[in-house]
Structures are given as structure tokens and as C-alpha cells.
């Protein structure tokens, strides 16, 4: 018994010891299984090592990067490694028993395999997209010396016309896709940032460095799901995010540069003292004695260009961002500061931005994201840009006057002798004005995936701004001494968007692939404004509104609208060879009458991946080939918020509040509708030639137009659905990887967009309508055209200007040389000039090249068939009408005696508003050139701190080729009046990665 009693506890102890040792053995074995794996990653195409490839242990957070030669070492207790690198296909390698691996990565055709967003739902590879889309990457957006990211699209997207019409640093661009789609409503595309619509003006308050890509959705298959606001296309912007399983990367970019006029041809073409005085003497405007007296008092020859348009104004931008991610969370944090001074006085823009993008996978079935974008900027804009002698017309100043006194000091607080004007510096100081904008764009989403293929997403976002303008006329301003003014204006608005979608992806037998999407969206907008004005400031130190003593006025505004929508999409593909998309959307808008505020839009699109056919599978010259076609409808509601309502406005009379009719309203006002047919082909040939071409036919009907009305009604126009407008054309994009190896590459490219416009129906049975005070007309069977008296030229025998008399139909251009007159009458002589308002051909061309660490990027943009009414020439080429002012040298070509063939008539005839003012403003402009050097990673590796570094020079608008004689051919208008012209920048930059 004793032995038995003694043995039992020993037996239990043995069990415990065996269990303990088994645990140790298991743990020891587990640790023993963690091993060190080494290897090298190379390019299949070049055979050389690839740097910065992410090597990730599948199923863990462990990851490393390859060195400059492609080598890596990683510790793992798993069997699979994942290899990821931008521009290469992802690869998964099973280790087996080996501790050493060699991996070859295949080059990805980024033109075809980029993931794009085509309207709600999850993204798709570009090769699977049925619609017509164009994508511009972060590399093409960032590093440009311009506050607005949209300018980086100029010339890069076929069919997308972008013009920068002002040299103001805070200017926004005019944008049209495939022509002007409406005669009355806006032709600006819909802008969407990370799924939330934003106004184009908001983008100037955002940092271009924060955008990962900008995708332009062009055909009905891509845009119809946006329904009511997609008639002019959709520009979808995606902000940057961190990468899953990527270590934190810190990027610091700093740019410093300077600005000047993009072109000064007009300013340099003015006469100097000798030329102008000889002209005056020759024409008899002044005698020699009078000129001698002028020269005795003003013995100068001054160039006013450098006084009113500054040179080498400073520019700087500094960006810092941090990005990275684990297996569950991605993050991107950034801040930036920009400061740019305009070339005209009281013109400038400085901006601070902050962004925080965080996406996290809470568990296996839930993902959340929060994007916060905020900006604060201050804007000054020159107010003398409309036929002002202190702005655009300042160079009419006579060259013998000077703003510098005998001691070399500027006339600052007194009028410039002879000129009778104050210095622009003095005006800027004494008439200060500053706009301050606060921009906020939050965006939050919750995404659920209950099971594979099903995605449920709720997203809410807001586009908010708070803009304040403060303007003063200081009491010390000499023309109004002791009587200053104060103006304060506040404008606040938000657009809130809530979107709910459900998407289900599934396939049948790995042959039939389906995507079902349904959703609901609501948008509401509200704007509130307040303004106050007061007179009687007496002290420059006391300039608050409360210090004004008389002349108080106040104003208040409020406006709102809303949209409610339901939408759906069905996508189907067979063997990834044949694909079809069907979309439908119903919109309700508060901008239309209650019986017409609902409308339904739809589209159908198909795509054939011809390369997957057996007859092309073995054709090595054809790498990719896709044929696509789509047809559908979209709508346009880009008008005022209350055009359908008859409204009243309040007023003050005899101390009492009164009201009167303000607008007639139109309860029958409904949607402007558009039908769009697109047929296209895209492909890659010979492993480097990328071609994308499409034909479109865009028909807009029931346009939202201000139709003329009898004045006896009390109103001149009524907003009405009328008319039909057609735009058709071809878009083409070509690029060719002419040379590409590990050391050298050279890729030229070109984009073209051609549009033919035709008005096919107007209103009230009219064949034409001359738009008052614009110089343009709408005529059935023609595009929007200039209507002006047509000048034949100067009669060589008489020296008089002759004009063609119109025929019976003034919509038909008549240039009968036997039917002319020398008697000018604008009303009697106006007719169709046959000149289009909108340029039919726009695009760009350039190349990217590099050798080892050196790289060069160059891109030109162009517009052909672009015309402008050069209203500036009415002043600068009108020696008789504006006698006593300086003039362009061109007027020296004037008639003197019979037989002279000249551009200008004999002296004594004033210039008229006729076709001679309409100038060809076609241009080619070097929009961007960048030369840089990327420091080899083998050198940076020694620092054990930097992971990347490059230095570069970037120039914007450095060259301009044009026949246009005005200040800037890029201005997008029918008529120019003393504009603040475009600028060119030169910037030195450095970017460091840590």
C-alpha cells in the first residue's frame, strides 16, 4: 500500500512534467520554424534588380523593402511572401523548404490596368471599364507652380478644353468637355471628390499634392449614373491614401520661384517718345513748337510696362505629408503652405491646407473611413481689369511722362506730373481689399461586407466655405481726404451629400460576371450672405465699420436648393471578353416646377475585348484591343435656384418697406436633357504604342435659355426650355514608349479634341437671335458665331474704310466686293462673320524622357480656330478716336496718298466696332517643362536616413506662339476688356523622402 500510495503522486507528477516538456518542445519548435529568408527581385523585362519593392509576409504585418539592387532579407514563420511594386504585377511566392528565393516581376501596362472609379460602387481596372474615361496620375498633378490642380489637366485629356483666363494666382479655370453643351445653362462638368460633389471654386483652396488621380468620365455609360448634373461630364478626383502593409513614408517638397507676364508682345509694341511725336507731327495733331515745349518739360522716354506689371514676383510652396499603413489601417496626413504674388498690384494668394485621410478595417466585415480636408487662404485681386487707365489700359500713358522724379524717387503720394494719375502702389495701399476664405470638406463612410461579393456603404460629406471680403478707402486717400469708406461682406455656404449604396459582385462558373448596384443620394445646399457699407472714416487707424459716420447700408442674401435621387447599375461580362453596362437614375430637383421636377436618365454601353478572341490571341503586334460603344441621357440643372418661381423683392420708399415684382417665373420650367452617343477604340500595339480614339454625337434639347419677352410685360426675358444644340466630334490620344530600358526611356504623346457645333432649333420660330451686347449670335444651322459689321479694308484710292453690305439673310456671310459702303452703321451692317465663338480644335503634345537619374518632361497645349474680340485694340489702335494717348506701332501703317495699300485708313477716321477687332487667338503654349535629377538610392542608402531625393526646375507658360496682338490669347471669352493677363513661372524645387 505504501508503495502504491507513493507511486500515484509520482505518476501525476510525471504527467505534469511530460506536459510541461511537451509545451516547451512545441514552443521551441515554433520558434525554430521562424527563419531568415534572403532573395533578389528583378524585372522580367530588363533582368536588373528592382529597388523599393515591398516584400510582405502573407497573413502578418511583417514587411521590408528591397535595396537599390533588389536584394532583401526578411524573417518569417509563414510559407508565402507577397511582392508589390508600382508599375509591376503583384506576385505571391511559396517558400517551401528554401530560405533563398529569386523573384521576377512582370511590368504592368499602367495605361490599361489602373483602377478607376466610374460612379459609385467599388473601382474597376481600366481594362474592364465599359465607359470612356481618361485618368491623370499624381505625378502629372503635383509639382506644378499653380494653386489649382485642374490646370494640370490642360491638354492631357482629349476633348477636355481648359483655359486659364486670368493671371490672378487665385483664378479658376473655364472647363468644357466636348464643346459647349448649352446656350443658356452652365457647360461646366460636375466635380466629385472622393465620392462627394464639390464646386470648382473649392478646388483652388485644396493642395494639388493631395490628389492621387483625376479621372474624367466622358460618355453616357460613365456619366448617366450621375443623372441630373452630368450633362457636361464628370471630373472625379481621388485624394491620396496610405498603402496596406507599407511602412511610414515622409515626403517633404519645397519650391521657390518667380513670375512675370507670359507674353508681353502687346506691351512691347507701343511707341516710344520719338515714334509717337513723329506720328503726331506727321498727322498734324501737334506742331513742332508744341512738341519742343513738351520735350522741354518732360525730356523722358519711359516704358510703362515695368511700372504697372511687376517682374520676378515671388512664389513659394512647401508640402509635408506622411503616409503608410498596416494590414488594417491606412493613413495619409499632409499640410502645405503656398504664397504667390501677382504681377499686377493688389494681386496675390496665400494658402494653408491640412488633410487627414484614415481608413481602417474594423473587422473582417466592416471598414470605415474619415477624410478631413481644410484650408485657409487670403486673396487679393486687382480691381482695375475692365478698361481702366489704372489697369489694362494703363499703357496708354504717354512715354515722355515718368513716375520717377529728378532725385530717382517714385511719385507716391502725389499725382504723376502730366499723367494726372496716382501710382498703382499708392492705390493698392490706400484702397486695400482682402478676401479670406475658410474651406472645409469632411467625408465619412461606413462599408459593410457581410459576405464575399456584397458591399453595403453609407457615405456623407460636405463642401463648406466661409468667405469674407474686407475693403477700405482710407481717410488719407488724397482724392477723398478725411472721408474714408468701409465695406464688409460675408458669404457662407455648404453643400451636404448623403449617399447609400449596395453592390453585389458574383460570377457563375467563372464565366459570367455580374455587378449589381443600387443606391440613393440626397443633396442639399444653403447659402447665406451679409454685407454692410459705411462712409465717413476720418482716421487710418480707426477703420472698423463702427467708426463710419454716415451713409450706412446693409444687405442680406439667402439661397438654397436640393436634389433627391435613386439610381442603379447592372454590369455583365462574359469571359471578360464581352461586357455590358446598364444604368438608370431618377432625379428630383427643387429648381423646377412641382409637376416637372422629376426626370429619369439612363444609358447602355458595351465593350468588346477583341484581344481575347482566338484570332488575335497569338498576334504579337496587338497587345490590347478594346472596342466600346454607349448611348444614354443625362440632364442639366445648372441655373439659378428660383427661376421657376415668380418672386418679389423688397425696397425702401419714403421710410416705408415696399415690394415689387422681381422675376416672372415659369412653372413649366423643366430639365435640360441631353442624348449622347459614343463609339471608341483603345489598344496597345507593338508593346508600346497606346491609342485611344472615340467619336461622339451630343444632342441637347429643351435648353434652359433666357428667351426675350415683350418689355410691356415688365420683364425682358423669361427662363424657358427651348431649342436644340448639337455637338459632334472626335477625340484622340496617342503615346508611344519609343525607347524603354533600365537606363533610358523616351515617350512622346499627343491629345486632340475636335468639335463641330450646330444649332438646329431656336425659339419663337426664329432662325437667328443676336445676343445683346456680346457680338455673338445664335443661328439655325450654324455654330455660335460672331455677328459684326464686316470690314473690307482701306480703299487704296480714297483712304477710307469700306464695309460689306449684308445680303437679305444676315445669317449668311456676304462679301460682295461690289456691294460696299463707307458709311458705318452697326445696326445696318451687322451680319454673320462666319467666325466661330468656340475653338473647334484643342489639345496638347509633349514627351517624357530620362537617362539614369536625369529626367525631362515637356508639354505644350494648343487651341486652333480660337477667336477673340480684342476690345483693347479699340483703344491702342485708334489714333484719332484716342488722340493724346500712346498707341501701338501698328497704326504707323496708315494711308497717306492714293495708291497706298495699308491696314489703317487716313488720319481722321475713328476705329469702329467691326470685324477688324475679331482676331485669331489660336495659340501654342509651353504649359509645363520640368528638368530634374533623382539621386541614386545607392548614395542615399549610406545616409541610413533618406529613402529618396530629387531636385528639379519647372517652368510654366515659358513660351507662347500666337498671332493675337492682345495681352493674352488664352482668355476664354467672346470679348476682352483690359484683362489681367496670364503669367509664366520658373520654379526650383527639391523633394525628400524619409
Secondary structure by P-SEA (a helix, b strand, c coil): caaaaaaaaaaaaaaaaaaaaaaaaaaaaaaaabbbbbbbbbbccccccccbbbbbcccccccccccccccccccccccbbbbbbccccbbbbbbcccccbbbbbbbbcccccbbbbccccccccccccccbbbbbcccccccccccccccccccccccbbbbbccccccbbbbbbcccccccccccccccccccccccaaaaaacccccccbbbbbcccccccccccccccbbbbbbbbbbbccccbbbbbbbbbbcccccccccccccccaaaaaaaaaaaccccaaaaaaaaaaccccccccccccccccbbbbbbbbbbccccccccccccbbbbbbcccccccccbbbbbbbbbbcccccbbbbbbbbbbcbbbbbbcccccccccccccccccccccccccccccccccccccccccaaaaaaabbbbbbbbbbbbbbbbbbcccccbbbbbbbbbbbbbbbbbbbbcccccccccbbbbbbbbbbbbbbbbbbbbbbbbbccccbbbbbbbbbbbbbbbbbbbbbbbccccccccccccccccbbbbbbbbbccccccccbbbbbbccccbbbbbbbbbbbbccccccccbbbbcbbbbbbcccccccccccccccbbbbbcccbbbbbccccccccccbbbbbbcccbbbbccccccccccccbbbbbbbbbccccccccbbbbbbbbbbbbccccccccccccccccccccccbbbbbbbbbbbbbbcccccccbbbbbbbbbbbbbbbbccccccccccccccccccccccccccccccccccccccccbbbbbbbccccccccccccccccccccccccccccccccccccccccccccccccbbbbbbbbcccccccccccccccccccccccccccccccccccccccccccccccccccccccccccccccccbbbbbbbccaaaaaaaccccccccccccccccccccccccccccccccccccbbbbbbbbbbccccc
